[in-house]
Amino acid sequence: MMRQFLAIKAAHPDELLFYRMGDFYELFYRDAEIAAPVLDITLTSRGKSAGEPIPMAGVPYHAADGYLAKLVRAGFSVAIAEQIGDPNESKGPVERQVVRVVTPGTLTDESLLDANGDALIVAVVRHQLSAGIAWMDVSSGRFLVSEVEGDEALNAELQRLAPAELLLAEGASPPTLAHSVAIRRLPEWQFDEGSARQALNQQFQTRDLSGFGCDGLSLAIAAAGCLLDYVKDTQRTDLPHLVSIRHERQSDSVILDAPTRRNLELDQNLHGSEDNTLFSVLNTTVTAMGTRHLKRWLHRPVRIRSELEARLDAVSALQSNYNYEPVRGTL
Protein backbone atom coordinates (compact mmCIF):
# COMPACT_ATOMS: atom_id res chain seq x y z
CA MET A 1 0.00 0.00 0.00
CA MET A 2 2.81 2.44 0.88
CA ARG A 3 4.47 1.64 -2.45
CA GLN A 4 1.28 2.77 -4.20
CA PHE A 5 1.14 5.93 -2.09
CA LEU A 6 4.75 6.82 -2.91
CA ALA A 7 4.16 6.27 -6.64
CA ILE A 8 1.19 8.64 -6.63
CA LYS A 9 3.04 11.14 -4.45
CA ALA A 10 6.01 11.13 -6.83
CA ALA A 11 3.68 12.45 -9.55
CA HIS A 12 2.47 15.25 -7.26
CA PRO A 13 5.51 16.48 -5.36
CA ASP A 14 4.18 20.03 -4.92
CA GLU A 15 0.78 19.06 -3.48
CA LEU A 16 -0.34 17.50 -0.24
CA LEU A 17 -1.80 14.09 -1.04
CA PHE A 18 -5.20 13.06 0.36
CA TYR A 19 -5.02 9.26 0.03
CA ARG A 20 -8.42 7.58 0.37
CA MET A 21 -8.50 4.64 2.79
CA GLY A 22 -12.01 3.51 3.65
CA ASP A 23 -13.87 6.39 5.31
CA PHE A 24 -10.77 8.56 5.71
CA TYR A 25 -8.31 10.55 3.65
CA GLU A 26 -4.86 9.79 5.02
CA LEU A 27 -1.66 11.82 4.70
CA PHE A 28 1.78 10.31 5.18
CA TYR A 29 5.39 11.35 5.71
CA ARG A 30 6.09 15.08 5.28
CA ASP A 31 2.53 15.75 4.10
CA ALA A 32 1.19 14.58 7.45
CA GLU A 33 3.71 16.68 9.37
CA ILE A 34 2.73 19.79 7.39
CA ALA A 35 -1.04 19.27 7.50
CA ALA A 36 -1.49 18.18 11.12
CA PRO A 37 -0.79 21.57 12.77
CA VAL A 38 -2.69 23.49 10.06
CA LEU A 39 -5.77 21.29 10.48
CA ASP A 40 -5.36 20.87 14.24
CA ILE A 41 -5.47 17.08 13.95
CA THR A 42 -3.41 14.39 15.66
CA LEU A 43 -0.14 13.32 14.08
CA THR A 44 0.31 9.57 14.53
CA SER A 45 2.34 6.91 12.72
CA ARG A 46 1.78 3.76 10.70
CA GLY A 47 4.43 1.12 10.24
CA LYS A 48 8.09 1.93 9.72
CA SER A 49 10.41 2.97 6.93
CA ALA A 50 14.17 2.56 7.29
CA GLY A 51 13.55 1.74 10.94
CA GLU A 52 11.66 5.01 11.60
CA PRO A 53 7.89 5.36 12.20
CA ILE A 54 5.99 6.72 9.17
CA PRO A 55 4.14 9.93 10.17
CA MET A 56 0.42 9.75 9.44
CA ALA A 57 -2.63 12.00 9.86
CA GLY A 58 -6.17 11.60 8.60
CA VAL A 59 -9.47 13.38 8.16
CA PRO A 60 -12.97 11.84 7.76
CA TYR A 61 -14.15 11.53 4.18
CA HIS A 62 -17.56 13.07 4.94
CA ALA A 63 -15.97 16.19 6.48
CA ALA A 64 -13.18 16.63 3.93
CA ASP A 65 -14.46 19.93 2.49
CA GLY A 66 -13.88 21.80 5.73
CA TYR A 67 -10.32 20.52 6.01
CA LEU A 68 -9.64 21.26 2.34
CA ALA A 69 -10.84 24.83 2.85
CA LYS A 70 -8.39 25.30 5.73
CA LEU A 71 -5.47 24.01 3.68
CA VAL A 72 -6.35 26.11 0.64
CA ARG A 73 -6.74 29.25 2.77
CA ALA A 74 -3.26 28.52 4.14
CA GLY A 75 -1.92 28.50 0.56
CA PHE A 76 -1.55 24.74 0.03
CA SER A 77 -2.68 22.66 -2.94
CA VAL A 78 -4.14 19.19 -2.39
CA ALA A 79 -4.21 16.18 -4.72
CA ILE A 80 -7.14 13.87 -3.99
CA ALA A 81 -6.55 10.17 -4.69
CA GLU A 82 -9.71 8.07 -4.72
CA GLN A 83 -10.22 4.32 -4.81
CA ILE A 84 -11.29 3.44 -8.35
CA GLY A 85 -10.81 -0.32 -8.23
CA ASP A 86 -13.17 -2.95 -6.86
CA PRO A 87 -11.88 -4.25 -3.48
CA ASN A 88 -13.55 -7.61 -4.15
CA GLU A 89 -11.59 -8.10 -7.36
CA SER A 90 -8.27 -6.70 -6.19
CA LYS A 91 -5.54 -9.14 -5.18
CA GLY A 92 -3.30 -6.36 -3.85
CA PRO A 93 -3.96 -2.76 -2.85
CA VAL A 94 -7.14 -1.32 -4.36
CA GLU A 95 -6.29 0.78 -7.41
CA ARG A 96 -6.27 4.50 -6.71
CA GLN A 97 -5.69 7.57 -8.85
CA VAL A 98 -5.80 11.33 -8.44
CA VAL A 99 -9.23 12.53 -9.55
CA ARG A 100 -8.61 16.26 -9.06
CA VAL A 101 -6.16 18.73 -7.60
CA VAL A 102 -7.57 21.48 -5.38
CA THR A 103 -5.52 24.68 -5.55
CA PRO A 104 -6.23 28.18 -4.19
CA GLY A 105 -7.24 29.43 -7.64
CA THR A 106 -9.22 26.45 -8.97
CA LEU A 107 -11.99 26.10 -6.39
CA THR A 108 -15.39 25.06 -7.72
CA ASP A 109 -17.29 23.65 -4.74
CA GLU A 110 -19.52 26.26 -3.08
CA SER A 111 -18.39 24.98 0.32
CA LEU A 112 -14.81 25.96 -0.53
CA LEU A 113 -15.49 29.31 -2.19
CA ASP A 114 -15.12 32.55 -0.28
CA ALA A 115 -18.45 34.40 -0.31
CA ASN A 116 -16.64 37.73 0.00
CA GLY A 117 -14.57 37.59 -3.18
CA ASP A 118 -13.66 35.75 -6.37
CA ALA A 119 -11.16 32.89 -6.25
CA LEU A 120 -9.30 33.89 -9.40
CA ILE A 121 -6.37 32.14 -10.98
CA VAL A 122 -4.16 34.45 -13.05
CA ALA A 123 -1.33 33.81 -15.51
CA VAL A 124 1.15 36.51 -16.53
CA VAL A 125 3.57 36.55 -19.46
CA ARG A 126 6.10 39.38 -19.79
CA HIS A 127 8.23 40.65 -22.66
CA GLN A 128 10.33 43.70 -21.93
CA LEU A 129 7.85 46.31 -20.60
CA SER A 130 4.72 44.60 -21.95
CA ALA A 131 2.68 42.04 -20.04
CA GLY A 132 -0.11 39.68 -21.05
CA ILE A 133 -2.61 38.75 -18.35
CA ALA A 134 -5.19 35.97 -18.38
CA TRP A 135 -7.55 35.21 -15.53
CA MET A 136 -10.31 32.74 -14.84
CA ASP A 137 -13.04 32.09 -12.32
CA VAL A 138 -13.20 28.30 -12.66
CA SER A 139 -16.52 27.97 -10.85
CA SER A 140 -18.42 30.30 -13.21
CA GLY A 141 -16.38 29.87 -16.39
CA ARG A 142 -15.44 33.56 -16.71
CA PHE A 143 -12.26 33.73 -18.79
CA LEU A 144 -10.67 37.09 -19.64
CA VAL A 145 -7.44 38.53 -21.02
CA SER A 146 -5.74 41.91 -21.14
CA GLU A 147 -2.41 43.48 -22.00
CA VAL A 148 -0.72 46.33 -20.16
CA GLU A 149 2.46 48.38 -20.44
CA GLY A 150 4.88 48.85 -17.56
CA ASP A 151 5.27 47.56 -14.02
CA GLU A 152 2.92 50.13 -12.52
CA ALA A 153 0.03 49.15 -14.81
CA LEU A 154 0.66 45.44 -14.23
CA ASN A 155 0.75 45.82 -10.45
CA ALA A 156 -2.42 47.94 -10.49
CA GLU A 157 -4.26 45.32 -12.53
CA LEU A 158 -3.12 42.48 -10.26
CA GLN A 159 -4.12 44.47 -7.17
CA ARG A 160 -7.60 44.84 -8.67
CA LEU A 161 -7.91 41.17 -9.54
CA ALA A 162 -6.45 40.04 -6.18
CA PRO A 163 -5.71 36.51 -7.47
CA ALA A 164 -5.77 33.52 -5.19
CA GLU A 165 -3.15 31.83 -7.39
CA LEU A 166 -0.62 33.24 -9.85
CA LEU A 167 1.09 31.32 -12.66
CA LEU A 168 4.52 32.58 -13.70
CA ALA A 169 7.28 31.22 -15.91
CA GLU A 170 10.35 29.89 -14.15
CA GLY A 171 12.80 32.75 -13.70
CA ALA A 172 10.19 35.50 -14.15
CA SER A 173 10.29 38.26 -11.56
CA PRO A 174 7.24 38.17 -9.26
CA PRO A 175 5.08 41.31 -9.28
CA THR A 176 4.65 43.41 -6.17
CA LEU A 177 1.37 42.55 -4.46
CA ALA A 178 -0.13 43.90 -1.26
CA HIS A 179 -1.87 40.60 -0.49
CA SER A 180 -0.52 37.07 -0.17
CA VAL A 181 -0.91 34.86 -3.22
CA ALA A 182 0.06 31.28 -4.04
CA ILE A 183 2.64 31.47 -6.85
CA ARG A 184 3.09 28.49 -9.15
CA ARG A 185 6.22 28.36 -11.29
CA LEU A 186 5.86 26.60 -14.64
CA PRO A 187 8.37 25.80 -17.40
CA GLU A 188 8.82 28.48 -20.06
CA TRP A 189 7.56 26.14 -22.81
CA GLN A 190 4.10 26.03 -21.21
CA PHE A 191 3.68 29.69 -22.20
CA ASP A 192 4.25 29.05 -25.92
CA GLU A 193 1.92 31.21 -28.04
CA GLY A 194 1.47 28.69 -30.87
CA SER A 195 0.46 25.90 -28.50
CA ALA A 196 -1.81 28.33 -26.68
CA ARG A 197 -3.70 29.29 -29.84
CA GLN A 198 -4.20 25.63 -30.70
CA ALA A 199 -5.47 24.79 -27.20
CA LEU A 200 -7.86 27.76 -27.09
CA ASN A 201 -9.28 27.08 -30.56
CA GLN A 202 -9.78 23.46 -29.63
CA GLN A 203 -11.57 24.45 -26.40
CA PHE A 204 -13.91 26.90 -28.14
CA GLN A 205 -14.18 24.88 -31.37
CA THR A 206 -13.07 27.84 -33.49
CA ARG A 207 -10.58 28.34 -36.32
CA ASP A 208 -9.10 31.50 -34.80
CA LEU A 209 -9.67 33.90 -31.92
CA SER A 210 -10.75 36.95 -33.93
CA GLY A 211 -14.37 36.51 -32.88
CA PHE A 212 -13.37 37.08 -29.25
CA GLY A 213 -11.49 40.30 -30.01
CA CYS A 214 -8.14 39.02 -28.78
CA ASP A 215 -6.50 37.52 -31.87
CA GLY A 216 -3.76 40.14 -31.89
CA LEU A 217 -2.86 39.87 -28.21
CA SER A 218 0.17 37.58 -28.44
CA LEU A 219 1.26 37.83 -24.80
CA ALA A 220 -2.27 37.52 -23.42
CA ILE A 221 -2.96 34.49 -25.60
CA ALA A 222 0.23 32.82 -24.38
CA ALA A 223 -0.89 33.40 -20.80
CA ALA A 224 -4.42 32.17 -21.54
CA GLY A 225 -3.21 28.93 -23.13
CA CYS A 226 -1.00 28.12 -20.17
CA LEU A 227 -3.83 28.92 -17.79
CA LEU A 228 -6.29 26.71 -19.68
CA ASP A 229 -3.92 23.73 -19.68
CA TYR A 230 -3.16 24.16 -15.98
CA VAL A 231 -6.84 24.28 -14.98
CA LYS A 232 -7.68 21.27 -17.16
CA ASP A 233 -4.86 19.33 -15.53
CA THR A 234 -5.99 20.13 -11.98
CA GLN A 235 -9.70 19.58 -12.63
CA ARG A 236 -9.18 16.41 -14.71
CA THR A 237 -12.03 17.50 -17.04
CA ASP A 238 -12.45 19.21 -20.41
CA LEU A 239 -14.20 22.20 -18.76
CA PRO A 240 -17.37 22.08 -20.92
CA HIS A 241 -18.73 25.22 -19.22
CA LEU A 242 -15.78 27.23 -20.55
CA VAL A 243 -17.17 28.40 -23.90
CA SER A 244 -15.60 31.81 -24.58
CA ILE A 245 -12.87 34.26 -23.71
CA ARG A 246 -13.20 38.04 -23.49
CA HIS A 247 -10.75 40.88 -24.01
CA GLU A 248 -11.04 43.39 -21.18
CA ARG A 249 -9.70 46.74 -22.40
CA GLN A 250 -8.29 49.18 -19.87
CA SER A 251 -9.89 52.06 -21.79
CA ASP A 252 -13.35 50.60 -21.08
CA SER A 253 -13.16 51.42 -17.37
CA VAL A 254 -11.89 54.00 -14.91
CA ILE A 255 -8.30 53.06 -14.06
CA LEU A 256 -7.69 52.94 -10.32
CA ASP A 257 -4.19 52.27 -9.04
CA ALA A 258 -3.59 50.45 -5.77
CA PRO A 259 -3.20 53.57 -3.54
CA THR A 260 -6.37 55.13 -5.00
CA ARG A 261 -8.29 51.90 -4.53
CA ARG A 262 -7.14 51.71 -0.92
CA ASN A 263 -7.84 55.39 -0.10
CA LEU A 264 -11.32 55.25 -1.63
CA GLU A 265 -12.13 52.39 0.78
CA LEU A 266 -14.17 50.56 -1.84
CA ASP A 267 -14.63 47.34 0.11
CA GLN A 268 -11.97 47.58 2.78
CA ASN A 269 -11.29 50.53 5.06
CA LEU A 270 -7.85 51.68 6.14
CA HIS A 271 -8.11 49.42 9.21
CA GLY A 272 -8.73 46.30 7.11
CA SER A 273 -12.48 45.77 7.69
CA GLU A 274 -15.60 46.41 5.58
CA ASP A 275 -17.12 48.89 8.05
CA ASN A 276 -18.19 52.20 6.48
CA THR A 277 -16.87 51.26 3.03
CA LEU A 278 -18.68 52.01 -0.22
CA PHE A 279 -19.49 48.32 -0.51
CA SER A 280 -21.05 48.21 2.96
CA VAL A 281 -23.30 51.17 2.06
CA LEU A 282 -24.47 49.74 -1.28
CA ASN A 283 -24.60 46.05 -0.44
CA THR A 284 -28.09 44.58 -0.20
CA THR A 285 -27.23 41.36 -2.00
CA VAL A 286 -28.58 38.08 -0.65
CA THR A 287 -26.28 35.58 -2.37
CA ALA A 288 -22.54 34.99 -2.42
CA MET A 289 -22.62 35.34 -6.21
CA GLY A 290 -24.25 38.77 -5.90
CA THR A 291 -21.69 39.87 -3.33
CA ARG A 292 -18.80 38.92 -5.59
CA HIS A 293 -20.44 40.57 -8.60
CA LEU A 294 -21.01 43.87 -6.80
CA LYS A 295 -17.37 43.98 -5.72
CA ARG A 296 -16.26 43.42 -9.31
CA TRP A 297 -18.37 46.39 -10.40
CA LEU A 298 -16.95 48.63 -7.68
CA HIS A 299 -13.35 47.76 -8.50
CA ARG A 300 -13.86 48.30 -12.23
CA PRO A 301 -16.19 51.26 -12.87
CA VAL A 302 -17.11 50.96 -16.55
CA ARG A 303 -17.06 53.87 -19.01
CA ILE A 304 -19.04 52.21 -21.83
CA ARG A 305 -22.38 53.95 -22.26
CA SER A 306 -24.15 50.92 -23.73
CA GLU A 307 -23.10 48.71 -20.81
CA LEU A 308 -24.23 51.30 -18.26
CA GLU A 309 -27.57 51.69 -20.02
CA ALA A 310 -28.02 47.91 -20.08
CA ARG A 311 -27.57 47.84 -16.30
CA LEU A 312 -30.13 50.64 -15.87
CA ASP A 313 -32.58 48.81 -18.15
CA ALA A 314 -32.19 45.68 -16.04
CA VAL A 315 -32.94 47.64 -12.87
CA SER A 316 -36.00 49.23 -14.51
CA ALA A 317 -37.28 45.83 -15.59
CA LEU A 318 -37.00 44.52 -12.05
CA GLN A 319 -38.65 47.61 -10.60
CA SER A 320 -41.56 47.41 -13.00
CA ASN A 321 -44.58 45.92 -11.21
CA TYR A 322 -42.28 45.04 -8.29
CA ASN A 323 -40.73 42.14 -10.23
CA TYR A 324 -37.73 42.21 -7.92
CA GLU A 325 -39.76 40.90 -4.97
CA PRO A 326 -40.38 37.34 -6.29
CA VAL A 327 -36.82 37.23 -7.67
CA ARG A 328 -35.36 38.24 -4.32
CA GLY A 329 -37.59 35.75 -2.53
CA THR A 330 -36.37 32.95 -4.78
CA LEU A 331 -32.74 33.91 -4.20
Secondary structure by P-SEA (a helix, b strand, c coil): caaaaaaaaaacccccccccccccccccaaaaaaaccccccccccccccccbbbbbbbbbccaaaaaaaaaaaabbbbbbbbbcccccccccccccccccccccccccccccccccccbbbbbbbbcccbbbbbbbccccccccccccccaaaaaaaaaaacccbbbbcccccccccccccbbbbbccccccaaaaaaaaaaaaccccccccccccaaaaaaaaaaaaaaaaaaaccccccccbbbbbbccccccccaaaaaaacccccccccccccccccccccccaaaaaaaaaaaacccccaaaaaaaaaaaaaaaccaaaaaaaaac
